[in-house]
């Protein structure tokens, strides 16, 4: 993946981009159904700090208002977002 080059490094939370900072390339097909667990966000606990967004290796977490959402079509279920969430707003749930 090739990162977009930015002229300015974000200094404020409002300057962080709404979407992934990478061009489409490897993640252009939907999840093949091999994920065993998926992250689920508790909107009551989420404060919109975007730590999960910053740590997500696949760029599937995005801002939705003042909270975050997950694009499950491309989420691998690695759980890094859960470990990055200091508020405990993300739990891993078994796929059904």
Buried (B, 14 or more C-beta within 10 A) or exposed (E): EEEEEEEEEEEEEEEEEEEBEBEEEEBEEEBEEEEEBBBEBEEEEBEBBBBBBEBBEBBBBBBBEEBBBBBBEBBBBBBBBBEBBEEEBBBBEEEE
